[in-house]
Amino acid sequence: MQATHKIVSVAGLSMGGAIAAILAAETPGICALVLIAPYLDVTAFQRFASASYWLWGPVAGVRRSWSPRSILNPEERAKNLGYGVYTGRLLYELWRLASQGRRVLGRITVPTLVLQSKADPRIAPTVAERALAALGTREKKLEWIEGGGHIITVDYGRDKVFDEVTRWIKNEC
């Protein structure tokens, strides 16, 4: 069955932000893009760990990755089941996906909203600023979300996330 939607917007959170960027760069007809705390770069340590995963990964096995700073709201943190574990190979694949998402930013021509928390323990504010500068579209905006960590769609400040996303898509599509 073929989709018959006339208006399509794309949004992605974290790793989904890199996927959304790739999709927006490669798919014609998207009317708006929203990148929420997008994984478009990793720290120097993560790059080193990713490049050498084949060495330490089999020995380390499954590692716990949960960080209480990713969701600052304790009630929401208790409900969250994601971000629990990773392996060396998964870290490597995240690095590859983030790199690919970063490389396509200049090819994105649709209006793009970037939402980011300055308190995000996984994505530095400079990553969002560089992503905004690299976007190929002239219609772009970076909006800072206060009070939340990395998963700003469930954390403190989520109402602003929802309002900004809704407003952006309504105005651009």
Residue, then its C-alpha position, 0 to 999 in steps of 0.5 A: m500500500q502506498a502512502t497518500h499523505k500530502i504533508v509530512s514532517v519529520a522529528g527525531l529525539s537523540m539518535g532519532g535526530a541523526i536519523a531524522a536529519i538523514l531522512a530529511a536530506e535524502t527525501p523530497g517533499i518533507c515540509a518541516l524537520v525537528l531535531i530534539a537533542p540530536y546525536l550529531d557528534v560524540t565526545a573525544f572519549q566516545r570516539f576513541a571507545s567507538a573506534s576501539y570497540w572491537l578490542w574492549g567490547p567482547v571483554a566488557g560485554v553489556r555495559r550499564s549506561w543509565s545516567p540520572r542526569s539524562i532525565l532530571n525529573p525523578e518521577e519520569r526517571a523512575k518510569n523510563l526503561g530506555y537507555g539501560v545498556y549498551t555494548g561496544r558495537l552499539l556505541y560504535e554504531l551510534w558514532r557512525l550514525a551521528s557522523q552520517g547525520r552531521r555530514v548531511l546537515g548542509r543538504i537539508t533545505v527544509p525549515t528546521l527547528v533544533l531543541q536542546s537543553k544546556a544541561d544535557p549530559r550527552i549532547a553538549p550545547t556546542v553540538a546544537e549550535r554547530a548543527l544549526a550553523a551547518l544546516g543548508t536551510r535558511e529557515k532554522k531556529l535553535e530553541w533552548i529548553e530549560g530544566g531538563g537533561h537529555i530526554i527533554t520530551v519527558d523531563y522538566g520543560r517538556d511542555k515547551v518542547f511540545d509547544e515549540v514542535t507544534r508551533w513550528i510544524k503548523n507555521e512551516c507546513 
